Amino acid sequence: MRHLIAVFLTALLVLTAVPVMAQQADTVNYQTWEQVAERAEALSANPQATDEELARTRARIVDWRDRLQAGQNVNADRIATLRNQIESLGPAPAEGESEDEEVAARRSELTSQLSTAQAPRLAATEAASRANSIIGQIDEIIRQRQALELAKQSPSPLLPSSWADAAVDGLTLAEGVAGEITGQDATPETWAELRPRLPQVGAYLIAALLILTYGRAWIVNLPSRLSARASQHSRAVLAFVVSLGQIAIPLAGVYLGISAIRATGLAGEWTTPFLSALPLAAMILFGGIWLARALFPRKAIAYTSLQMSEAARVSAGRMVTVLAAMMAIHHLLSRAVLPLSGLYEHGEAQVGRVPVQFGEASAGVWHLGLAVATALAMFRLGNVLRRLTRDAVTQDLSYRHWIVAWAGRLTRIVAPLAVLAIAAGFVNLGNLFIWPWLFSLALVGLLILLQDFIADLFDMVQHGAEGAREGLAPLLSGFALVLASIPVFMVIWGATPEELGEYWLSFRQGISLGGISLSPGAILTFLVIFAVGYMLTRGAQGALRNSILPKTKLDPGGQNAVVSGLGYVGIVLAALMAITSAGIDLSSLAIVAGALSVGIGFGLQNIVSNFVSGIILLIERPVSVGDWISAGGQQGIVKRISVRSTQVETFDKTEVIVPNSDLISQPVTNWTRHNKVGRIIIPVGVAYGTDTRKVEAILREITEDHPLVAIDPAPAILFRAFGADSLDFEIRAILADVGTGLGVTSDLLHAIAARFAEEGIEIPFAQRDIWLRNPESLPGQRQGPERPAKERPVAADRPAPEPRDTSVAARELPDDGDFDSGR
């Protein structure tokens, strides 16, 4: 935590030091700026201006804008001082009013000085706004030209003439490359220079062949061999890190091979463009092969990132490998030979193409061949991916499966559209569909693997603890990774570094919401100040709770109220300090507060009611932590009181959350508010004919003998009523701790039962007699005359009950014709 705070404070110091450093910037020469701005505006209005001229002018305007933005912070300290001085003079007099002459003169002098100090800042602000406008105009011109280039239609590749041109240009290219490779175009001086370098060339070639054959096979099998020796929670991390060698080692072999060819001195204008484009093409190829093996493994080392059948994984991996090869070939040809390459076409700005100039017709034919082969593999891959959610081997699918499935559906649409566009002559547009889409799919797959790698890192650090991979930290890290990939997606789809710089500048400047300016610096300042204030508040609460308050005479409820109140005050103060330090004008929050008041009046009234009730509970303390209360049909011990609700633990150890408004607006029984003294009432019934005075004496003796029953006031034994089945008595006793009421009640009942048994006192129970009206009608009964009642058997262990009126009970029984109540 200390390291994290140090990082935050360092970043805060850097952010706050930038304006101070900006104040020391040199004074801007506005006359020179006017000349530069006028020339830039004239160039942007000239339709004949080239892209190179526009790019150079734009870079110059960007440099001026940086100087102008630094000039907007000039005299910041002086301006702040003058404003404070003016505010100290009091409010300016209203219209028709006057003030003291000395005060008015001083106000006028300070206002004049403030205007003079603000003049450079206003001029810099106006100039920076003009620079932004010029940069926006140039960017718009460049975007329009790029759009026109992408929408340009060339002769259709399906025309026979286009095929003839493609054949001629292809033969010319093949002859030129073959002449350099075979050395036909080499001079005797070249061969003479090559002989001393033959050992070096041979060493390069041998090393390249060994790495590309044995080295590549070794690194492919290395992850599975090493992971077999690793622990279960570190196996996935080790396998991922080692698998990256499947890209690095073959690239090293390609680099050595290129070095061998360059060392011969035979590479000329025909092969040098291919050699220059070969490293990135090799990286695309081997990176795609690695992605296919990692994302769609034939045999998973730890787990598979996507839940799919083995046949689907094999098919998808094969198609990804084919697409990687096609992307590498396209990169090689587009950089060295072919124009009309879509977003990745640099035209005249590209350096080092082969001498032959492919025409648009012949280039369209070559692009169509690449597009058809690529589209077939894309369509097959899309078929596999789109069935990912439908044919899943498990129902527990994460969001990534749905994203990949939708990507597969779109891939099946993009592939034929690209082929149709190229066939129609829109070669740049077709290439715009295919290659950026494939790079985007590759980036999505890479993000999935990196998210799993981050989760595996947390799992390894926590030694395989339960929930380590699915915790909050891996989730937030994965989300941050997705946010960081947004600029990469933008570059894939044609964003230039200049455009990314403009987006980053806009992000740094922040946005304005209701007069409140939010920027990354302001947000970081707010978070750091609030975090420091929050930690200080928690530290003060801990010191009060553990060190200071236990030594006072406050009860636990009062101590909890003091600690909670300190926490709320500290958090509010920390928020106010953070808002002020971040430069957010609190007066700008008035509109937001007004809007919130409307929302509170309609939709948040229950929350506000609970909040206010919580404050009342903490101040008045009708209920405190540790009290035994009855509220809302629940009984239990108060465990915690917050601003919204109160946590009550019932006697069966369940947690009940009671809204604070219920504790304020509804009746609440607090059994232990001021003291723990309470009364228990125990009803006791005896049979008719029992000596009531004897019963009273026995009950009094038993109650007074219990150690937890208070002597003063003495327990009361009351003869309450003649019940339907018993003589009803009642024990009323005061206990020093009402919390022991259940245990005392149980003890007294045990003692009463034993004493009544000794004294022969009967505890009655309700009795009812049921007479059968027609017993002979019951199934299985012998027909015959009903026996008289006096012959009916009576249980030997129970005396025959005396007849009494049971008409009430009789009316409670059902009468369906077979049964009747006794009469």
Summary of the structure (lengths in Angstrom):
residues: 823
radius of gyration: 45.1
end to end distance: 86.5
largest distance: 145.1
contacts: 2354
relative contact order: 0.04
helix: 65%
strand: 8%
